[in-house]
Amino acid sequence: MCGPGKSNRGAAGQTWRRLQVRLPPRIATHNPDQVFYFDTFGMQRRMDYITEVNGSTLVGHYTSRYQTFGGLLLATRRRVFRRNPDNSVNLNLPSITLDIHDVEQVRSGDEQAQP
């Protein structure tokens, strides 16, 4: 794996920065060890992790088509692919596809609405 400040080639020859993280146990996630990829604009484009609950499958999780909803910029397209040990993925066969068409913000009871 690669530490902070390293780069990798992304889609269409873009240079993506990689950030390896270890998330604390209090955060529910597929795996505490993950690698995040960011494009030159600082947008997250990919996450690599191992799905511990699904037979330790290597995963490349791509995010794209960012849209703004109520001031929040969110990736509206997500594609999850099996990843090879060399970090390559077969982009022709996604395991999971998710397309978000609308987002509604809901405030919890203890949050104050901002004007």
LODOLUM-86196 format. One record per residue: x, y, z of N, C-alpha, C, O in turn. Coordinates in Angstrom, 2 decimals. Layout:
<rs>
n_xx / n_yy / n_zz / ca_xx / ca_yy / ca_zz / c_xx / c_yy / c_zz / o_xx / o_yy / o_zz
X / Y / Z / X / Y / Z / X / Y / Z / X / Y / Z
...
</rs>
This chain:
<rs>
n_xx / n_yy / n_zz / ca_xx / ca_yy / ca_zz / c_xx / c_yy / c_zz / o_xx / o_yy / o_zz
0.84 / -1.18 / 0.00 / 0.00 / 0.00 / 0.00 / 0.88 / 1.24 / 0.00 / 2.10 / 1.17 / 0.16
0.25 / 2.33 / -0.18 / 0.96 / 3.57 / -0.41 / 0.57 / 4.59 / 0.64 / -0.61 / 4.70 / 0.99
1.52 / 5.33 / 1.16 / 1.23 / 6.34 / 2.17 / 0.83 / 7.67 / 1.56 / 0.66 / 7.77 / 0.35
0.67 / 8.70 / 2.40 / 0.23 / 10.00 / 1.89 / 1.24 / 10.60 / 0.92 / 2.44 / 10.37 / 1.03
0.72 / 11.35 / -0.03 / 1.58 / 12.07 / -0.95 / 1.97 / 11.29 / -2.19 / 2.58 / 11.86 / -3.09
1.65 / 10.02 / -2.26 / 1.98 / 9.22 / -3.44 / 0.91 / 9.44 / -4.50 / -0.20 / 9.86 / -4.19
1.26 / 9.17 / -5.74 / 0.29 / 9.37 / -6.80 / 0.10 / 8.10 / -7.60 / 0.92 / 7.18 / -7.54
-0.96 / 8.07 / -8.33 / -1.34 / 6.92 / -9.13 / -2.10 / 7.42 / -10.34 / -2.72 / 8.48 / -10.28
-2.06 / 6.70 / -11.43 / -2.80 / 7.09 / -12.62 / -4.25 / 6.67 / -12.48 / -4.53 / 5.50 / -12.18
-5.17 / 7.59 / -12.69 / -6.60 / 7.32 / -12.61 / -7.18 / 7.19 / -14.00 / -6.47 / 6.89 / -14.96
-8.46 / 7.42 / -14.09 / -9.18 / 7.32 / -15.36 / -8.66 / 8.35 / -16.35 / -8.31 / 9.47 / -15.96
-8.61 / 7.99 / -17.60 / -8.21 / 8.87 / -18.71 / -6.86 / 9.54 / -18.46 / -6.65 / 10.68 / -18.86
-5.96 / 8.82 / -17.79 / -4.61 / 9.34 / -17.57 / -4.49 / 10.42 / -16.51 / -3.43 / 11.03 / -16.39
-5.54 / 10.68 / -15.75 / -5.48 / 11.67 / -14.67 / -4.52 / 11.19 / -13.59 / -4.36 / 9.98 / -13.39
-3.90 / 12.13 / -12.89 / -3.08 / 11.79 / -11.74 / -3.93 / 11.91 / -10.49 / -4.50 / 12.96 / -10.21
-4.01 / 10.82 / -9.74 / -4.77 / 10.80 / -8.49 / -3.79 / 10.66 / -7.34 / -2.84 / 9.89 / -7.41
-4.04 / 11.41 / -6.27 / -3.24 / 11.31 / -5.04 / -3.86 / 10.23 / -4.16 / -5.08 / 10.10 / -4.09
-3.01 / 9.46 / -3.49 / -3.46 / 8.36 / -2.64 / -3.22 / 8.70 / -1.18 / -2.19 / 9.28 / -0.82
-4.17 / 8.34 / -0.34 / -4.04 / 8.54 / 1.09 / -4.44 / 7.25 / 1.80 / -5.60 / 6.85 / 1.74
-3.49 / 6.61 / 2.47 / -3.78 / 5.39 / 3.21 / -4.19 / 5.79 / 4.62 / -3.51 / 6.58 / 5.27
-5.30 / 5.23 / 5.10 / -5.80 / 5.57 / 6.43 / -6.11 / 4.30 / 7.22 / -6.37 / 3.24 / 6.65
-6.07 / 4.44 / 8.54 / -6.57 / 3.41 / 9.45 / -7.64 / 4.08 / 10.30 / -7.34 / 4.98 / 11.09
-8.89 / 3.65 / 10.13 / -10.01 / 4.25 / 10.84 / -10.14 / 3.65 / 12.23 / -9.87 / 2.46 / 12.41
-10.54 / 4.45 / 13.22 / -10.67 / 3.93 / 14.60 / -11.83 / 2.95 / 14.71 / -12.76 / 3.01 / 13.91
-11.78 / 2.05 / 15.68 / -12.82 / 1.02 / 15.83 / -14.23 / 1.58 / 16.02 / -15.20 / 0.88 / 15.73
-14.37 / 2.80 / 16.50 / -15.71 / 3.36 / 16.74 / -16.43 / 3.73 / 15.44 / -17.63 / 4.01 / 15.46
-15.72 / 3.72 / 14.31 / -16.33 / 4.02 / 13.01 / -16.67 / 2.72 / 12.31 / -15.79 / 1.90 / 12.03
-17.96 / 2.52 / 12.03 / -18.41 / 1.31 / 11.34 / -18.01 / 1.40 / 9.86 / -18.36 / 2.37 / 9.18
-17.28 / 0.41 / 9.37 / -16.80 / 0.43 / 8.00 / -16.52 / -1.00 / 7.52 / -16.53 / -1.93 / 8.32
-16.29 / -1.16 / 6.23 / -15.98 / -2.48 / 5.67 / -14.67 / -3.02 / 6.22 / -14.53 / -4.22 / 6.46
-13.71 / -2.12 / 6.43 / -12.39 / -2.49 / 6.90 / -11.72 / -1.22 / 7.43 / -11.84 / -0.17 / 6.80
-11.04 / -1.29 / 8.57 / -10.41 / -0.07 / 9.10 / -9.26 / 0.44 / 8.23 / -8.92 / 1.63 / 8.30
-8.65 / -0.42 / 7.43 / -7.54 / -0.01 / 6.56 / -8.07 / 0.24 / 5.16 / -8.57 / -0.67 / 4.50
-7.95 / 1.50 / 4.71 / -8.46 / 1.87 / 3.39 / -7.49 / 2.82 / 2.71 / -6.69 / 3.49 / 3.37
-7.57 / 2.87 / 1.39 / -6.78 / 3.82 / 0.60 / -7.77 / 4.67 / -0.19 / -8.60 / 4.13 / -0.93
-7.68 / 5.99 / -0.03 / -8.55 / 6.92 / -0.74 / -7.75 / 7.58 / -1.85 / -6.57 / 7.91 / -1.68
-8.38 / 7.77 / -3.00 / -7.77 / 8.41 / -4.16 / -8.50 / 9.72 / -4.44 / -9.73 / 9.76 / -4.44
-7.74 / 10.80 / -4.67 / -8.32 / 12.11 / -4.94 / -7.73 / 12.67 / -6.22 / -6.54 / 12.52 / -6.49
-8.58 / 13.33 / -7.03 / -8.11 / 13.93 / -8.28 / -7.45 / 15.28 / -8.01 / -7.32 / 15.69 / -6.85
-7.05 / 15.98 / -9.06 / -6.34 / 17.25 / -8.90 / -7.20 / 18.35 / -8.31 / -6.68 / 19.38 / -7.87
-8.54 / 18.15 / -8.30 / -9.46 / 19.14 / -7.71 / -9.82 / 18.79 / -6.27 / -10.61 / 19.49 / -5.64
-9.24 / 17.71 / -5.74 / -9.52 / 17.28 / -4.37 / -10.77 / 16.44 / -4.23 / -11.23 / 16.21 / -3.11
-11.32 / 15.99 / -5.34 / -12.53 / 15.16 / -5.30 / -12.14 / 13.70 / -5.12 / -11.23 / 13.21 / -5.79
-12.83 / 13.01 / -4.20 / -12.57 / 11.59 / -4.02 / -13.05 / 10.83 / -5.24 / -14.19 / 11.02 / -5.68
-12.20 / 9.97 / -5.79 / -12.54 / 9.23 / -7.01 / -12.58 / 7.72 / -6.81 / -13.24 / 7.01 / -7.57
-11.87 / 7.22 / -5.79 / -11.80 / 5.78 / -5.59 / -11.43 / 5.50 / -4.14 / -10.76 / 6.30 / -3.48
-11.88 / 4.34 / -3.66 / -11.46 / 3.81 / -2.36 / -11.08 / 2.35 / -2.58 / -11.76 / 1.62 / -3.30
-10.00 / 1.93 / -1.96 / -9.62 / 0.52 / -1.97 / -9.72 / 0.00 / -0.55 / -9.28 / 0.64 / 0.40
-10.31 / -1.18 / -0.41 / -10.40 / -1.82 / 0.90 / -10.65 / -3.31 / 0.70 / -10.85 / -3.77 / -0.42
-10.63 / -4.03 / 1.79 / -10.93 / -5.46 / 1.78 / -12.23 / -5.65 / 2.57 / -12.32 / -5.21 / 3.72
-13.22 / -6.28 / 1.96 / -14.50 / -6.50 / 2.65 / -14.35 / -7.69 / 3.59 / -14.42 / -8.84 / 3.17
-14.15 / -7.40 / 4.87 / -13.93 / -8.45 / 5.86 / -15.16 / -9.35 / 6.02 / -15.01 / -10.53 / 6.32
-16.36 / -8.80 / 5.83 / -17.59 / -9.57 / 6.03 / -17.98 / -10.39 / 4.80 / -18.96 / -11.14 / 4.84
-17.23 / -10.24 / 3.72 / -17.59 / -10.92 / 2.47 / -16.40 / -11.73 / 1.95 / -16.02 / -11.60 / 0.78
-15.83 / -12.55 / 2.80 / -14.75 / -13.43 / 2.36 / -13.45 / -12.73 / 2.04 / -12.67 / -13.25 / 1.24
-13.20 / -11.57 / 2.63 / -11.96 / -10.83 / 2.42 / -11.71 / -10.51 / 0.95 / -10.60 / -10.70 / 0.45
-12.73 / -10.04 / 0.27 / -12.64 / -9.66 / -1.14 / -11.93 / -8.33 / -1.29 / -12.25 / -7.37 / -0.58
-10.98 / -8.25 / -2.21 / -10.32 / -6.99 / -2.54 / -11.27 / -6.15 / -3.38 / -11.86 / -6.66 / -4.34
-11.45 / -4.87 / -3.03 / -12.44 / -4.02 / -3.67 / -11.83 / -2.72 / -4.15 / -11.00 / -2.12 / -3.46
-12.23 / -2.27 / -5.33 / -11.97 / -0.93 / -5.84 / -13.32 / -0.24 / -6.00 / -14.13 / -0.65 / -6.84
-13.59 / 0.79 / -5.21 / -14.90 / 1.46 / -5.14 / -14.75 / 2.85 / -5.76 / -14.09 / 3.72 / -5.19
-15.36 / 3.06 / -6.93 / -15.23 / 4.31 / -7.68 / -16.42 / 5.23 / -7.43 / -17.56 / 4.78 / -7.35
-16.14 / 6.53 / -7.31 / -17.19 / 7.54 / -7.12 / -17.05 / 8.59 / -8.22 / -15.95 / 8.97 / -8.60
-18.21 / 9.07 / -8.72 / -18.19 / 10.05 / -9.81 / -19.52 / 10.79 / -9.88 / -20.39 / 10.61 / -9.03
-19.65 / 11.63 / -10.91 / -20.86 / 12.42 / -11.17 / -21.30 / 13.20 / -9.93 / -22.42 / 13.03 / -9.44
-20.42 / 14.04 / -9.45 / -20.72 / 14.86 / -8.27 / -21.79 / 15.89 / -8.59 / -21.77 / 16.53 / -9.64
-22.74 / 16.05 / -7.66 / -23.79 / 17.05 / -7.75 / -23.97 / 17.70 / -6.38 / -23.62 / 17.11 / -5.35
-24.50 / 18.90 / -6.38 / -24.75 / 19.63 / -5.13 / -26.20 / 19.48 / -4.72 / -27.11 / 19.69 / -5.53
-26.41 / 19.10 / -3.47 / -27.74 / 18.98 / -2.88 / -27.73 / 19.78 / -1.57 / -27.04 / 19.41 / -0.62
-28.50 / 20.87 / -1.53 / -28.58 / 21.67 / -0.32 / -27.23 / 22.14 / 0.18 / -27.01 / 22.24 / 1.39
-26.32 / 22.45 / -0.74 / -25.00 / 22.93 / -0.35 / -23.96 / 21.83 / -0.14 / -22.78 / 22.14 / 0.07
-24.36 / 20.57 / -0.19 / -23.42 / 19.45 / -0.03 / -23.09 / 18.86 / -1.39 / -23.99 / 18.58 / -2.19
-21.81 / 18.68 / -1.66 / -21.36 / 18.07 / -2.91 / -21.22 / 16.57 / -2.69 / -20.42 / 16.13 / -1.87
-22.01 / 15.78 / -3.43 / -22.04 / 14.33 / -3.25 / -21.82 / 13.60 / -4.57 / -22.27 / 14.05 / -5.62
-21.12 / 12.47 / -4.49 / -20.97 / 11.60 / -5.65 / -22.29 / 10.88 / -5.88 / -22.78 / 10.20 / -4.98
-22.85 / 11.01 / -7.06 / -24.15 / 10.39 / -7.34 / -24.02 / 9.06 / -8.08 / -25.02 / 8.37 / -8.31
-22.81 / 8.70 / -8.45 / -22.59 / 7.40 / -9.09 / -21.48 / 6.68 / -8.32 / -20.40 / 7.23 / -8.08
-21.78 / 5.44 / -7.96 / -20.80 / 4.59 / -7.27 / -20.76 / 3.24 / -7.97 / -21.79 / 2.65 / -8.29
-19.56 / 2.77 / -8.19 / -19.35 / 1.47 / -8.82 / -18.29 / 0.72 / -8.02 / -17.21 / 1.24 / -7.76
-18.63 / -0.50 / -7.64 / -17.71 / -1.33 / -6.86 / -17.27 / -2.51 / -7.72 / -18.10 / -3.22 / -8.29
-15.95 / -2.69 / -7.80 / -15.37 / -3.75 / -8.62 / -14.44 / -4.60 / -7.75 / -13.89 / -4.12 / -6.76
-14.29 / -5.86 / -8.13 / -13.26 / -6.68 / -7.50 / -11.90 / -6.16 / -7.95 / -11.70 / -5.79 / -9.11
-10.99 / -6.13 / -7.00 / -9.66 / -5.60 / -7.25 / -8.66 / -6.76 / -7.23 / -8.79 / -7.69 / -6.44
-7.66 / -6.68 / -8.10 / -6.59 / -7.67 / -8.15 / -5.51 / -7.30 / -7.14 / -5.44 / -6.15 / -6.71
-4.67 / -8.25 / -6.76 / -3.59 / -7.94 / -5.80 / -2.66 / -6.81 / -6.25 / -2.04 / -6.15 / -5.41
-2.56 / -6.57 / -7.58 / -1.71 / -5.47 / -8.07 / -2.48 / -4.13 / -8.11 / -1.99 / -3.15 / -8.66
-3.69 / -4.08 / -7.52 / -4.57 / -2.91 / -7.44 / -5.30 / -2.60 / -8.74 / -6.04 / -1.62 / -8.79
-5.14 / -3.40 / -9.78 / -5.90 / -3.18 / -11.00 / -7.31 / -3.75 / -10.82 / -7.54 / -4.62 / -9.99
-8.26 / -3.23 / -11.60 / -9.63 / -3.72 / -11.56 / -10.13 / -3.95 / -12.98 / -9.65 / -3.33 / -13.93
-11.10 / -4.85 / -13.11 / -11.76 / -5.05 / -14.40 / -12.98 / -4.14 / -14.40 / -13.99 / -4.46 / -13.77
-12.91 / -3.02 / -15.09 / -13.97 / -2.02 / -15.09 / -15.19 / -2.44 / -15.92 / -16.17 / -1.69 / -15.99
-15.14 / -3.61 / -16.54 / -16.27 / -4.07 / -17.34 / -17.32 / -4.84 / -16.54 / -18.41 / -5.09 / -17.04
-17.00 / -5.21 / -15.30 / -17.91 / -6.06 / -14.54 / -18.04 / -5.56 / -13.09 / -17.36 / -6.07 / -12.20
-18.92 / -4.56 / -12.86 / -19.10 / -4.08 / -11.48 / -19.86 / -5.10 / -10.64 / -20.78 / -5.76 / -11.12
-19.47 / -5.21 / -9.36 / -20.18 / -6.08 / -8.42 / -21.40 / -5.37 / -7.86 / -22.44 / -5.99 / -7.62
-21.26 / -4.05 / -7.64 / -22.35 / -3.23 / -7.09 / -22.41 / -1.94 / -7.88 / -21.38 / -1.32 / -8.14
-23.61 / -1.52 / -8.25 / -23.80 / -0.22 / -8.90 / -24.84 / 0.57 / -8.10 / -25.84 / 0.02 / -7.66
-24.58 / 1.85 / -7.92 / -25.49 / 2.71 / -7.18 / -25.55 / 4.06 / -7.87 / -24.52 / 4.71 / -8.07
-26.74 / 4.49 / -8.23 / -26.96 / 5.81 / -8.83 / -27.94 / 6.57 / -7.94 / -29.04 / 6.10 / -7.68
-27.53 / 7.74 / -7.48 / -28.35 / 8.58 / -6.61 / -28.98 / 9.67 / -7.46 / -28.27 / 10.39 / -8.16
-30.29 / 9.79 / -7.39 / -31.00 / 10.77 / -8.21 / -31.48 / 11.99 / -7.43 / -31.65 / 13.06 / -8.00
-31.69 / 11.82 / -6.13 / -32.15 / 12.94 / -5.31 / -31.71 / 12.71 / -3.88 / -31.58 / 11.58 / -3.42
-31.49 / 13.82 / -3.17 / -31.07 / 13.76 / -1.77 / -31.91 / 14.76 / -1.00 / -32.10 / 15.89 / -1.44
-32.40 / 14.34 / 0.15 / -33.14 / 15.23 / 1.03 / -32.39 / 15.32 / 2.36 / -32.10 / 14.30 / 2.99
-32.08 / 16.54 / 2.77 / -31.40 / 16.74 / 4.04 / -32.42 / 16.71 / 5.17 / -33.46 / 17.37 / 5.10
-32.13 / 15.93 / 6.20 / -32.99 / 15.85 / 7.37 / -32.13 / 16.16 / 8.58 / -31.10 / 15.53 / 8.79
-32.56 / 17.12 / 9.37 / -31.80 / 17.50 / 10.56 / -32.26 / 16.66 / 11.76 / -33.44 / 16.35 / 11.90
-31.29 / 16.32 / 12.60 / -31.65 / 15.61 / 13.82 / -32.31 / 16.58 / 14.78 / -32.17 / 17.79 / 14.62
-33.01 / 16.08 / 15.77 / -33.76 / 16.92 / 16.70 / -32.92 / 17.89 / 17.50 / -33.43 / 18.91 / 17.95
-31.62 / 17.60 / 17.68 / -30.78 / 18.49 / 18.48 / -29.98 / 19.48 / 17.66 / -29.16 / 20.21 / 18.22
-30.18 / 19.53 / 16.34 / -29.49 / 20.49 / 15.48 / -30.39 / 21.71 / 15.26 / -31.61 / 21.59 / 15.10
-29.78 / 22.87 / 15.26 / -30.50 / 24.10 / 14.99 / -30.38 / 24.43 / 13.51 / -29.29 / 24.35 / 12.95
-31.48 / 24.79 / 12.88 / -31.46 / 25.17 / 11.46 / -30.70 / 26.47 / 11.30 / -30.87 / 27.40 / 12.09
-29.85 / 26.54 / 10.27 / -29.10 / 27.75 / 9.98 / -29.88 / 28.59 / 9.00 / -30.46 / 28.06 / 8.05
-29.92 / 29.91 / 9.22 / -30.66 / 30.79 / 8.29 / -30.03 / 30.82 / 6.92 / -30.53 / 31.51 / 6.02
</rs>
